[in-house]
Amino acid sequence: MGENKESNFVHESEFDRWAEAWEIDTDIDNMTEEDRDGFRTEKGKLIKAMKRGRLVYDDDKDVLIYTTCKKDEPENIEIARPKGDGLMAMDKYKDREGVHKTYAVLGQMTKKSPAFFSGLDGIDLKPFLSVVSLFLAS
């Protein structure tokens, strides 16, 4: 049980380093109840991926590195902070095309085609969506 608490502390610290570097708002005292719930949900997904060894924060490169869950050919994907052009890519899509907008931003953040994300396993997709959600909410 002590090891689990230590593991939680390590992953919480890693999340906090990433959030601080990317200026993600983590001050839940200044959030609405709905925002707090959303923040905790997205943070939980990222912590879970960290605990499973699929997500790490590289302080030196200031990127998250996600390893896909493909057993035979796992792929390491770097997730960088979005730039203005990535956010502008969202403008190509209509308001009702939220998933397309999100994949466009993810494409810019990872240097992958937005179509890449439509083929990801759902387990792999969750952390990517959480990163975008937390960044855009801050």
MODELLER restraints for C-alpha pairs under 7 A, 6 or more apart:
rsr = mdl.restraints
at = mdl.atoms
rsr.add(forms.Gaussian(group=physical.xy_distance, feature=features.Distance(at['CA:11:A'], at['CA:47:A']), mean=6.13, stdev=0.5))
rsr.add(forms.Gaussian(group=physical.xy_distance, feature=features.Distance(at['CA:11:A'], at['CA:50:A']), mean=6.31, stdev=0.5))
rsr.add(forms.Gaussian(group=physical.xy_distance, feature=features.Distance(at['CA:11:A'], at['CA:51:A']), mean=6.73, stdev=0.5))
rsr.add(forms.Gaussian(group=physical.xy_distance, feature=features.Distance(at['CA:12:A'], at['CA:47:A']), mean=6.90, stdev=0.5))
rsr.add(forms.Gaussian(group=physical.xy_distance, feature=features.Distance(at['CA:14:A'], at['CA:57:A']), mean=6.60, stdev=0.5))
rsr.add(forms.Gaussian(group=physical.xy_distance, feature=features.Distance(at['CA:18:A'], at['CA:57:A']), mean=6.33, stdev=0.5))
rsr.add(forms.Gaussian(group=physical.xy_distance, feature=features.Distance(at['CA:24:A'], at['CA:134:A']), mean=6.58, stdev=0.5))
rsr.add(forms.Gaussian(group=physical.xy_distance, feature=features.Distance(at['CA:24:A'], at['CA:135:A']), mean=5.96, stdev=0.5))
rsr.add(forms.Gaussian(group=physical.xy_distance, feature=features.Distance(at['CA:24:A'], at['CA:138:A']), mean=5.32, stdev=0.5))
rsr.add(forms.Gaussian(group=physical.xy_distance, feature=features.Distance(at['CA:25:A'], at['CA:138:A']), mean=5.11, stdev=0.5))
rsr.add(forms.Gaussian(group=physical.xy_distance, feature=features.Distance(at['CA:28:A'], at['CA:36:A']), mean=5.72, stdev=0.5))
rsr.add(forms.Gaussian(group=physical.xy_distance, feature=features.Distance(at['CA:39:A'], at['CA:134:A']), mean=7.00, stdev=0.5))
rsr.add(forms.Gaussian(group=physical.xy_distance, feature=features.Distance(at['CA:42:A'], at['CA:130:A']), mean=4.98, stdev=0.5))
rsr.add(forms.Gaussian(group=physical.xy_distance, feature=features.Distance(at['CA:45:A'], at['CA:126:A']), mean=6.99, stdev=0.5))
rsr.add(forms.Gaussian(group=physical.xy_distance, feature=features.Distance(at['CA:45:A'], at['CA:127:A']), mean=6.12, stdev=0.5))
rsr.add(forms.Gaussian(group=physical.xy_distance, feature=features.Distance(at['CA:46:A'], at['CA:127:A']), mean=5.55, stdev=0.5))
rsr.add(forms.Gaussian(group=physical.xy_distance, feature=features.Distance(at['CA:46:A'], at['CA:130:A']), mean=6.96, stdev=0.5))
rsr.add(forms.Gaussian(group=physical.xy_distance, feature=features.Distance(at['CA:49:A'], at['CA:55:A']), mean=5.40, stdev=0.5))
rsr.add(forms.Gaussian(group=physical.xy_distance, feature=features.Distance(at['CA:49:A'], at['CA:127:A']), mean=6.97, stdev=0.5))
rsr.add(forms.Gaussian(group=physical.xy_distance, feature=features.Distance(at['CA:50:A'], at['CA:56:A']), mean=6.10, stdev=0.5))
rsr.add(forms.Gaussian(group=physical.xy_distance, feature=features.Distance(at['CA:54:A'], at['CA:66:A']), mean=5.40, stdev=0.5))
rsr.add(forms.Gaussian(group=physical.xy_distance, feature=features.Distance(at['CA:54:A'], at['CA:67:A']), mean=4.81, stdev=0.5))
rsr.add(forms.Gaussian(group=physical.xy_distance, feature=features.Distance(at['CA:54:A'], at['CA:68:A']), mean=6.85, stdev=0.5))
rsr.add(forms.Gaussian(group=physical.xy_distance, feature=features.Distance(at['CA:55:A'], at['CA:64:A']), mean=6.73, stdev=0.5))
rsr.add(forms.Gaussian(group=physical.xy_distance, feature=features.Distance(at['CA:55:A'], at['CA:65:A']), mean=5.62, stdev=0.5))
rsr.add(forms.Gaussian(group=physical.xy_distance, feature=features.Distance(at['CA:55:A'], at['CA:66:A']), mean=4.49, stdev=0.5))
rsr.add(forms.Gaussian(group=physical.xy_distance, feature=features.Distance(at['CA:55:A'], at['CA:67:A']), mean=6.48, stdev=0.5))
rsr.add(forms.Gaussian(group=physical.xy_distance, feature=features.Distance(at['CA:56:A'], at['CA:64:A']), mean=5.64, stdev=0.5))
rsr.add(forms.Gaussian(group=physical.xy_distance, feature=features.Distance(at['CA:56:A'], at['CA:65:A']), mean=5.34, stdev=0.5))
rsr.add(forms.Gaussian(group=physical.xy_distance, feature=features.Distance(at['CA:56:A'], at['CA:66:A']), mean=6.69, stdev=0.5))
rsr.add(forms.Gaussian(group=physical.xy_distance, feature=features.Distance(at['CA:57:A'], at['CA:63:A']), mean=5.98, stdev=0.5))
rsr.add(forms.Gaussian(group=physical.xy_distance, feature=features.Distance(at['CA:57:A'], at['CA:64:A']), mean=4.43, stdev=0.5))
rsr.add(forms.Gaussian(group=physical.xy_distance, feature=features.Distance(at['CA:57:A'], at['CA:65:A']), mean=6.28, stdev=0.5))
rsr.add(forms.Gaussian(group=physical.xy_distance, feature=features.Distance(at['CA:58:A'], at['CA:64:A']), mean=6.02, stdev=0.5))
rsr.add(forms.Gaussian(group=physical.xy_distance, feature=features.Distance(at['CA:63:A'], at['CA:78:A']), mean=6.17, stdev=0.5))
rsr.add(forms.Gaussian(group=physical.xy_distance, feature=features.Distance(at['CA:63:A'], at['CA:79:A']), mean=5.45, stdev=0.5))
rsr.add(forms.Gaussian(group=physical.xy_distance, feature=features.Distance(at['CA:63:A'], at['CA:80:A']), mean=4.85, stdev=0.5))
rsr.add(forms.Gaussian(group=physical.xy_distance, feature=features.Distance(at['CA:64:A'], at['CA:78:A']), mean=5.76, stdev=0.5))
rsr.add(forms.Gaussian(group=physical.xy_distance, feature=features.Distance(at['CA:64:A'], at['CA:79:A']), mean=5.01, stdev=0.5))
rsr.add(forms.Gaussian(group=physical.xy_distance, feature=features.Distance(at['CA:64:A'], at['CA:80:A']), mean=6.70, stdev=0.5))
rsr.add(forms.Gaussian(group=physical.xy_distance, feature=features.Distance(at['CA:65:A'], at['CA:76:A']), mean=6.33, stdev=0.5))
rsr.add(forms.Gaussian(group=physical.xy_distance, feature=features.Distance(at['CA:65:A'], at['CA:77:A']), mean=5.51, stdev=0.5))
rsr.add(forms.Gaussian(group=physical.xy_distance, feature=features.Distance(at['CA:65:A'], at['CA:78:A']), mean=4.50, stdev=0.5))
rsr.add(forms.Gaussian(group=physical.xy_distance, feature=features.Distance(at['CA:65:A'], at['CA:79:A']), mean=6.08, stdev=0.5))
rsr.add(forms.Gaussian(group=physical.xy_distance, feature=features.Distance(at['CA:66:A'], at['CA:76:A']), mean=5.53, stdev=0.5))
rsr.add(forms.Gaussian(group=physical.xy_distance, feature=features.Distance(at['CA:66:A'], at['CA:77:A']), mean=5.15, stdev=0.5))
rsr.add(forms.Gaussian(group=physical.xy_distance, feature=features.Distance(at['CA:66:A'], at['CA:78:A']), mean=6.43, stdev=0.5))
rsr.add(forms.Gaussian(group=physical.xy_distance, feature=features.Distance(at['CA:67:A'], at['CA:74:A']), mean=6.16, stdev=0.5))
rsr.add(forms.Gaussian(group=physical.xy_distance, feature=features.Distance(at['CA:67:A'], at['CA:75:A']), mean=5.38, stdev=0.5))
rsr.add(forms.Gaussian(group=physical.xy_distance, feature=features.Distance(at['CA:67:A'], at['CA:76:A']), mean=4.39, stdev=0.5))
rsr.add(forms.Gaussian(group=physical.xy_distance, feature=features.Distance(at['CA:67:A'], at['CA:77:A']), mean=6.30, stdev=0.5))
rsr.add(forms.Gaussian(group=physical.xy_distance, feature=features.Distance(at['CA:68:A'], at['CA:74:A']), mean=5.13, stdev=0.5))
rsr.add(forms.Gaussian(group=physical.xy_distance, feature=features.Distance(at['CA:68:A'], at['CA:75:A']), mean=5.32, stdev=0.5))
rsr.add(forms.Gaussian(group=physical.xy_distance, feature=features.Distance(at['CA:68:A'], at['CA:76:A']), mean=6.61, stdev=0.5))
rsr.add(forms.Gaussian(group=physical.xy_distance, feature=features.Distance(at['CA:68:A'], at['CA:124:A']), mean=5.84, stdev=0.5))
rsr.add(forms.Gaussian(group=physical.xy_distance, feature=features.Distance(at['CA:69:A'], at['CA:124:A']), mean=6.62, stdev=0.5))
rsr.add(forms.Gaussian(group=physical.xy_distance, feature=features.Distance(at['CA:77:A'], at['CA:110:A']), mean=6.70, stdev=0.5))
rsr.add(forms.Gaussian(group=physical.xy_distance, feature=features.Distance(at['CA:78:A'], at['CA:110:A']), mean=5.68, stdev=0.5))
rsr.add(forms.Gaussian(group=physical.xy_distance, feature=features.Distance(at['CA:79:A'], at['CA:109:A']), mean=5.39, stdev=0.5))
rsr.add(forms.Gaussian(group=physical.xy_distance, feature=features.Distance(at['CA:79:A'], at['CA:110:A']), mean=4.87, stdev=0.5))
rsr.add(forms.Gaussian(group=physical.xy_distance, feature=features.Distance(at['CA:80:A'], at['CA:109:A']), mean=4.94, stdev=0.5))
rsr.add(forms.Gaussian(group=physical.xy_distance, feature=features.Distance(at['CA:80:A'], at['CA:110:A']), mean=6.34, stdev=0.5))
rsr.add(forms.Gaussian(group=physical.xy_distance, feature=features.Distance(at['CA:81:A'], at['CA:109:A']), mean=6.04, stdev=0.5))
rsr.add(forms.Gaussian(group=physical.xy_distance, feature=features.Distance(at['CA:82:A'], at['CA:105:A']), mean=6.95, stdev=0.5))
rsr.add(forms.Gaussian(group=physical.xy_distance, feature=features.Distance(at['CA:82:A'], at['CA:108:A']), mean=6.60, stdev=0.5))
rsr.add(forms.Gaussian(group=physical.xy_distance, feature=features.Distance(at['CA:82:A'], at['CA:109:A']), mean=5.13, stdev=0.5))
rsr.add(forms.Gaussian(group=physical.xy_distance, feature=features.Distance(at['CA:86:A'], at['CA:104:A']), mean=6.86, stdev=0.5))
rsr.add(forms.Gaussian(group=physical.xy_distance, feature=features.Distance(at['CA:86:A'], at['CA:105:A']), mean=5.00, stdev=0.5))
rsr.add(forms.Gaussian(group=physical.xy_distance, feature=features.Distance(at['CA:86:A'], at['CA:108:A']), mean=5.10, stdev=0.5))
rsr.add(forms.Gaussian(group=physical.xy_distance, feature=features.Distance(at['CA:87:A'], at['CA:105:A']), mean=5.92, stdev=0.5))
rsr.add(forms.Gaussian(group=physical.xy_distance, feature=features.Distance(at['CA:89:A'], at['CA:104:A']), mean=5.91, stdev=0.5))
rsr.add(forms.Gaussian(group=physical.xy_distance, feature=features.Distance(at['CA:89:A'], at['CA:105:A']), mean=6.73, stdev=0.5))
rsr.add(forms.Gaussian(group=physical.xy_distance, feature=features.Distance(at['CA:90:A'], at['CA:101:A']), mean=4.52, stdev=0.5))
rsr.add(forms.Gaussian(group=physical.xy_distance, feature=features.Distance(at['CA:90:A'], at['CA:104:A']), mean=6.21, stdev=0.5))
rsr.add(forms.Gaussian(group=physical.xy_distance, feature=features.Distance(at['CA:90:A'], at['CA:105:A']), mean=6.84, stdev=0.5))
rsr.add(forms.Gaussian(group=physical.xy_distance, feature=features.Distance(at['CA:93:A'], at['CA:100:A']), mean=6.84, stdev=0.5))
rsr.add(forms.Gaussian(group=physical.xy_distance, feature=features.Distance(at['CA:93:A'], at['CA:101:A']), mean=6.26, stdev=0.5))
rsr.add(forms.Gaussian(group=physical.xy_distance, feature=features.Distance(at['CA:103:A'], at['CA:114:A']), mean=4.81, stdev=0.5))
rsr.add(forms.Gaussian(group=physical.xy_distance, feature=features.Distance(at['CA:103:A'], at['CA:117:A']), mean=6.47, stdev=0.5))
rsr.add(forms.Gaussian(group=physical.xy_distance, feature=features.Distance(at['CA:104:A'], at['CA:114:A']), mean=5.15, stdev=0.5))
rsr.add(forms.Gaussian(group=physical.xy_distance, feature=features.Distance(at['CA:106:A'], at['CA:114:A']), mean=6.76, stdev=0.5))
rsr.add(forms.Gaussian(group=physical.xy_distance, feature=features.Distance(at['CA:107:A'], at['CA:113:A']), mean=5.14, stdev=0.5))
rsr.add(forms.Gaussian(group=physical.xy_distance, feature=features.Distance(at['CA:107:A'], at['CA:114:A']), mean=4.75, stdev=0.5))
rsr.add(forms.Gaussian(group=physical.xy_distance, feature=features.Distance(at['CA:117:A'], at['CA:125:A']), mean=6.99, stdev=0.5))
